[in-house]
């Protein structure tokens, strides 16, 4: 075949392809379009968004205290070996706020300090590893991730700021503290620490100002809910609804508003409130719950804008929830 014939055949092929593209409505990507196409592809692969925090505010000391679970709870050993042990991949640079005592270890996101009369350095080092796994579990559960390191202080029970207090979260200053004496149950301490880290994740998700004025039912109920299997491991319950049903049928929680002021131990109130959070998110969705949390007008139980968000009062929603426990 001559060179001229080969050229004519090549030209015919190009014309044919151009006609097909034209008929299909497609256009050839231009060089300048490639960055936009890449960005669109990346956007299309994003399938979930975490809760966005509110504006950063100048912190003032705000603490949320957690009592020790009552000894009457049937303790169930948390079967950590049932879950695959995958090391947390997130690493936050720098250091957390300096706390009283001795810096024992720095994990991927948490720095651990101890004072006198509490667990040994070896025990704290072991607890630190478990706490990093607990935090990884809770971050995925709540779909919220720490953006800065948090310091953990472990001190003797006698140094607790309030009688019966076992844990406290100073989320404004990015530190949590737990109070246990040497020889006490380290699994119990891990569960309390998980609850306090739940408060840290709340502050990350909603902002310090919203947390500062959060309804106590939502504040403590959500922190307990975020700790998930860790808190549930203190009882024989498999879910917060099951635990709340057990407590309700035992005579607790008939009035959610007054639970924190009653003679019932606070950890029972926390479990009932966690069940309430679980009910609201399952029945009405997380979007509505997120709006409810940031609508808080003070610590008083039931003080958030339930009527404005759900069109129902706190008492009405509480009755709905309690009806599921009967």
ABEGO torsion letter per residue (X at the ends): XBAAAAAAAAAAAAAAAAAAAAAAGBBBBBAAAAAAAAAAAAAAABABBBBBBBBBBBBBBBBBBBBBBBAABBBBBBBAAABBBBBBABBBBEBBBBBBEBBABBBAABBBBBBBGBBBAAAAAAAAAAAAAAAAAAAAAAGBBBABBBBBBBBBAAABABBGBABBBBAAAGBBBBBBBBGBBAAAAAAAAAAAAAAAAAAAAAEAAAAAABBAAAAAAAAAAAAEAAAAAABABABAAAAAAAAAAAGBGABAAAAAABABBAAAAAAAAAAAAAAAAAAAEAAAAAAAAAABAEABBGABBAAAAAGBBAAAAAAAAAAAAX
